[in-house]
Amino acid sequence: MKRTILTALLALAATLRADDPALTADAIMAKANRAFYYAGEDGRATVEMAIRDAQGGTRTRTLTLLRRNEGENQKFYVFFRMPADVRNMAYLVWKRPDGNDDRWLYLPALNLEKRIAPGDKRTSFAGSDFFYEDVSGRSLAEDTRELVETTETSYVVLHKPVNPRAVEFAQYKVWIDKTTFLPMRSEYTDNAGKLYRTIVAEKVETVDGFPTVIESVASDLTSGSSTRNTFSQVRYNLKLNPAIFTQRFLRRPPREATE
């Protein structure tokens, strides 16, 4: 009888472990994606971007980031405030779960509204080491995933692209914090197996009840350059006007982006 009960308990434990979403790579990344990009119904932040080249020279950018959730879809609006050469530049994203996003960039110096082609989303964002895709996130549908390691504090998930010809990486690993489910480190390797790019979350704070990355650094290990993003004035659940996230505000920034 005791053996029967023990067997049943072990079978139940095994079932619970198998059903535990924390042990499924797809479930881990779904939670991480929601924790990092979907906190609250909407959000606002001021971002100080410091771009450091291989020789130690530094350029800075100051921008406002607005975000609004629309179910599983999202919209992002980025307005550049300083310096003069990028002032009034604006970036708009309509993000969809399947990865078929719409992206626009307004260049005031040329009075040009430019649509960003899907193949350009993994190129430099405003001359930094972050990519356009890093701003709004990569669709979960674009990669396959495998849980390759579990440490005391992190889940380590290996990603491989569904369409390798559409990206510059062969694979990348992401370290997901077990408590907050925020991605704390990403490492990208090329087809030769060489590590060439990292993104590291260096500081996390709780804002309006949501764990939030306050400082992150993207590094290009080939060129030796790096970019540090520092977030301030972070707020959530502001009930931002949906009209902000339309093309007509590319040339005429809303008050929420300029104050």
Secondary structure, DSSP 8 states (H G I E B T S, - for coil): -HHHHHHHHHHHHHHHHHH-GGG-HHHHHHHHHHHHH-SSSEEEEEEEEEEE-TTS-EEEEEEEEEEEEETTEEEEEEEEEESTTTTT-EEEEEE-TTS--EEEEEETTTTEEEE--GGGTTSBSTTSSSBHHHHH---GGGEEEEEEEE-SSEEEEEEEESSGGGSS-SEEEEEEETTT--EEEEEEE-TTS-EEEEEEEEEEEEETTEEEEEEEEEEETTT--EEEEEEEEEEE-----GGGGSTHHHHS--HHHH-
